[in-house]
Amino acid sequence: MNKWIERAIFINLIFFIIYVGSDYAMWMRIPADMEGISFSVGTFENLRVETSYNVLIKFIEVAGDYRTSTLFRSVAYISGLPNFPLIIFFFMILINILLMRAAIRKSI
């Protein structure tokens, strides 16, 4: 196998691991933003999760009705972080294009 193909496969595996890790971290940010009610005893009703993707920022909104024994209110928590998974995906494509160009130049 051509060494450029081996390099592309290796780099793709590394980028895939980074992509999965950054997407996992994006979704695990929600509990950190909801930490304000972690000591309260209650339940959510009508819970909904909405995502809004932008090229640079990814917003995840968790909203619902929070009910305790004495309180009933609507709450919403918004996590807004840079859209690292999309940025990593674009880097993966760019690196693959550059590696293919290098492989074509070396084979000619």
N, C-alpha and C positions, 0 to 999 in steps of 0.2 A: 504494500500500500504506500502511496506517495506520502512523504513526510508532511506535506502541507495539509493533506486530508486528515492525517493523524492529529496534527495541531488543531485543526478546526473542530474535530470531534472532542478533543480534550477541553478546549476553551468553551465549547457549547455545554459540556457537562458541568463545568465550573459555573458558568452563567446560569444554568438551570437551577443549580443548588442555591445560588444567591437569589434568583427570582422567587423560588418557593419560600425561602426564608424571609424575604422582604414582604411578600404577600401575607404570610402568616403573622408577621409583626404588625402589619397594617390592621388586620382584623383583631389582633389581641390588644390593640390600643383602646378598644371600646371599654373593656372592664376598668382600665385605668382612669378613663374619663368619668366613669360612673362611681368612682370611689366615694363620692360625697354621701351616698346613701348606703354604704356598706354596713354601717352600724345600726341602721334602722330595720325594724321588723315589719315586713309588709310584702305585698305581692303586686306584680304588674298585670294589668288587664289591657286588652286591645293593643298588645305590643306589636310594633311594626319597625322594620329596618329599611331605610332608604339609602341608596348610594348615589352619589353624583360624581361622575368622572370628568376630570378636566385634563388637559395635557400636562399641567404642572402640579395640580393638587387633586387629591381624592378625598371627598367628604363622605363620611358614614354617619347617618343620623339614626339614633335609637330613640323612639318616642312611645309613649303609652300613658295609661292612667295608673298612678301609683296609689295603692290603698293600704292604709294601716287601720288599726282599731279606732282611731280618732280622726283620721285625715284622709281625704280623697282629693287628689290633684293631678293635673296633667303635667308630665315632665318630658323633657327632651334633652338628649346629650348628643353633641356633635363632635366628631373627631375629624380634624382636618390635617392631613399630613401630605408631604410631597408624594407624588405618584411614582415612587421608586420602582414598582414592578414594570410600569410602562417605559420608564427611562432605561432600565436594564434591558428590556426587550429591544429597544432601539439600538442600544450598544451591541447586543448580540448580532443584529442584522448588519450593522456597520462593520464589525470585526469579521464576520463571514464574507462580506463583499471584499474587504481588503485582503483576506487570506486567499480568496479565489483569484483575485487579480495577481497576487504574488505567485500563485501556483501556475497560472497561465503564462506569466512572464518567464518563469524558470523552465517551463516545458518547451518554450519556443526557441 
